[in-house]
Amino acid sequence: MIEEAKGVVKRVEELKKGGRGSRFPHWLTCHPCFNPQAHFQFSRMHLPVAPKCNVQCGYCKRGIDKCEYRPGVTCKIMSPEEAAKLVDEAAKKDERLRVVAIAGPGEPLFNEETFETFRLVNERHPDLIKCIATNGLLLEEKASLLKSLGVRAVTVTINALDPETASKIYEFIILDGKVIEGIEASRILIERQLRGLKAAAGQGLVVKVNTVLIPGLNERGAVEVAKKAAELGASMQNIIPLIPLHHFKDHRPPTCEELRKTREEASKYIEQFRLCKQCRSDSYGIPGLEKKERAKDQEPYLTFHA
């Protein structure tokens, strides 16, 4: 893992020499999900305050679970005040804590609790990096609000640019109180994701794009996403392997070689992050370190995950 991190750092330096990478602000050197060195040095905390979701991905299964280590699960749903107090406690004890993020277990921008949580945390801890993960459906209209609440980094999951391909990944979206399915839902989602990405970058937020690699479905599409994301202002892409769940429970994940080839091809257009742990919605700790046993005085919903 350490050798892989060194390889990523080397690639970043190569891109900088080639005139790319200058868009990265200095504070990203402390963000473990954007910087490969920080991945082994600094803590991040995910606050599980957003249970509702407005997009049903075919590979997503949200839930309350203490054992599984994957996106979409948490030990409990917290209120904004509970979450803010948790950050207060962690900030006192953890000198390596640099990032506070909201990544579910549902869609953060579809939950008003997300914005109240960021407001409280930003008032108490303006020095901490605020970060959010989103499906992008509401990003364009919320980008300005996020910036005003102190959010600096946004991760948008975009799995395809072709509506037909996307319709095989997404089951439905909820927009303006209506459930929309099929290719029409995918078309709307993709259009809004791209506009949202551009709007977030326009607000000065650093944007990373997550793409779930699904063998036989979006290998080529993942590279197309890389090219388009770079054009619209994204700084980085994170291509992650499918975790077979829900309607994709019988679909195989990509091999290491398939993942490597797709990332390598996409890296021609945008910097690749290669160390993602596909974390829980309540993860806490230094991502690059091995899992630790929970301390006796640690709350059970502070889940160390590596």
N, C-alpha and C positions, 0 to 999 in steps of 0.2 A: 504493500500500500504506500509506503514511504517513497519507494522508487517511482511509483506511478505519479505521485505528487510532484516529484522532481521533474518528471517528464512534462507535466502540465505547466510548471513554472518556466521551463525552457521554451515551450511552445509560445507562452505569453510574451516572452522576451523577443522571440523571433517575429511575432506579429507587430510588436512595438517598433522594431527596427524597420519593418516594412511599411510603417506609417499607420498601423492599426493599433488600437488599445489605448490611445490617448484620451478617450472619453471616460476612462475609469477615474473617479475621484479618489482622493487620498484615503478617505475613511473606509473604502472597500478593502483596504489591507487588513482590516479587523473583522471582516464579515466571513465567517467560516463556510458559507454556502455560495460565495462568489470568488473567494481567494483560496487557492490550494494550500498555501502556507498557513493561513489563519484557520483552516479546517482542522489543524492539529494543535492549535494554540488557544483559541477563544471559544467561549460558551455562547449558545443561543438558547432562547426559551420560546416555546410555542404555547400560546394561550388559547385553550379550547372554548371559545365563546360563541362560535357560529355554527349551530346545528342544522339550520335549514339550507337547502340547496335548490338552485333553479335550473340545473342541467343534470340529466341522468346519463352518466357515462356507462358504457356497457361493461367496463372493467372495474367499476367502483361499487363497493359495498361498505357503507358507513355503519358505525356501531359503537357501543360502549363495551370496551374490552381491555382487560389489564395485561393480556399476554401477547397479543399479536403486535409485531413491529412493522407497520406499514401505514401509508396515508389513510385518512378517513376514520381512524379509531382513536378513542380517548378513554381515560378511566372515568371521567365525569365531564359534564358541561358546567362551566363556571359563569358567574355573573361578572359584569365589568368591574365591580368593586372588589370581588374576590380575586379576580385576575390582577388588578392593580396592586392589591396587598401582597400577592404572591411575588410580584416583581420587586416590591419594597423589600421583602425578606431576602430574596435572592441577591439583590444588589448590595445588601449589607454583608453577606457572607461570601459572595463569589466575586473576587477581584478580576476574574477573566470574563465575566459576562459583558458582552458587547451588543447583542442583538435581541430584540423582542419582536416576535412575529406572530401573526394570526394566519393560520393555514387550515382552518376547518373546525370540526370535521366536515362541515358543509361548505357552502360558498360564502366567504367573508363579506362580500359586498351585498349579499342578499339578506344580511342580518344587521339590524340597527345597533346591536350590542357591539359590533366591531368598532364603530366610530366612537361610541362612548368609551370603550376600552382604550383606544388610542388617545383620546382626549385626556383621560386620567393619567395614563402612563407618561404622556408627553409633558404634562404639567409637572409631574414629580421627578421625571428622569429625562430631561431634554437632551442629555449627553448620549443616551443609548440610541442605537440605530433602530428605527422602526421599519418593519418589513411586512409585506403581505403577499399571499399567494392567491390567485384568482383564476376562474375559468374565462374571464374577460367579457362576459356578456354585458355587464354593467360598468365596465371600466371607464369608457369614454365620459359618461356623465358623472362619475365619482372621482376622476383624476385630480381635479382642482381641490376637492374636499380632502382627499388623502394628503396632498401636499400641505394644506393648512393645518393638518393634525400632526405634522412632523414626520410623516412617512417618507422614507428616502429611496427604498428599493421595492420593486414590484416583480413578482414572478407570474407570468401568464402561461397557462397550459394551452398550446395550440398543436393539435395532432395531425391536421391536414388542411390543405387549401382547396381541395376539390370537394364540393358538396356531396357528390355521390359516395366518395370514399368516407367522408365524415359521417354520412348517414348510417354507415355500418359500425361506427364507433359510438355515436350518441343516439340514445333512444328518444329523448324529447327535451325540450326546453320550456321554461315557464317565463313568459314575458307579458307584462301588464295584466297579470292575473289569468292569462290564457295558456293552455298547454298546446304546444305546437310540435308536431312529429315529422319524421321523414326528411326528405331532401330540403324541404322548405325550412325546417328547423335548423338544419346544418348550414344552409345558405345564410340565414340571419345571424347565426352564431359566428360564423367565419367573418362576415362583414363587420360585426361589432367587435370581434377580437382584434382585427387589424386596425380599426379606427381607435380602439381603446389603447392599443400599444402605442400608436402614434401620438395620441393625446397625452399619455403618461410621460413619454419621452419629451414631449413638448413642454411639460411642466417641470422638466429638469429631474424627474425621477429616473433612477437607473433601472433598466428593464432587462430581465432574463426571461427567456422563453423555455418552458419545459415541453418536451415532446415524448410521449410514450411510444416506444418502438414495438409495433405489433407485426410479427413475421407474416409475409404474404399479403399484407394490407397497406402499410404506409412507409415502407423503406425508402422509396423514391420521394414520397411526400414529405418525409422528415427533412430531406435535403432542400426541398422547395421551401419549406417553412424557414429554414436557416437563411436562405437567400432573401426572402421577403422580409423577414424580421430585421435583418441587418439594414435593409433599405429604409425601413420605417423608424429606425433609431434604437433598436435593441442592442445591448452590449455583449450579450452572451446567450448561448443555448445550452440546455441540459437535456441530452437525449437519454432517457431512462428505460430500462427493460419492463415489458409488460409483467404484471403480477396477475396470474390467471385467477380471476374472481368473477362472480356474477355471471353474465352471459358469455364471458370469455374464460370460464372456469376450465373448459376442456381444450383451450387454445394454448399451444406451447409458447413459452417465453423465447426471446431471441438468444442465440448462442453468443458467447463472448466474442467470437470472430465476427458475427453479424453486427453486433453492437460496435465493435472497433471500426469496421469498414464504413458504417453509416456515419459515425462520428468523424472519421477522417475525411470523408467526402464533404460533410457539412462544414468542417473547419476551414474549407477554402473560402467560405463566405462570412463566418462569424466564429468568434472564440468559443471553445467547448469547455464546459465544466464536466469533469470525469469522476468526481468523487462523491456524488450524491448518495445518501443513505436511504432515500425514500422514507422519511421520518413520519412518526406518528403526529397527531395533532396536539399532543401534550408533551412532546419531547423536550428534554432539557439536558444540557451538558456540552462537552466538546465533541463534535461529530466524529472526528478522526480517531478518537481513542476507543479502546475496547469497552464493552459494556462493564459497568461497575455495579457492585452490590449496593443496594440502597442503604444509606446511612440510617442508624437507629432513629434519629430525630428528623428524618426526611419524610415529608408527606407522601402518601402512596401515589398521588397524581403527578408528582415530579418524576417523570420517567426518564432515567438515563438511557440513552440509545445511541449505539454506534453501528 
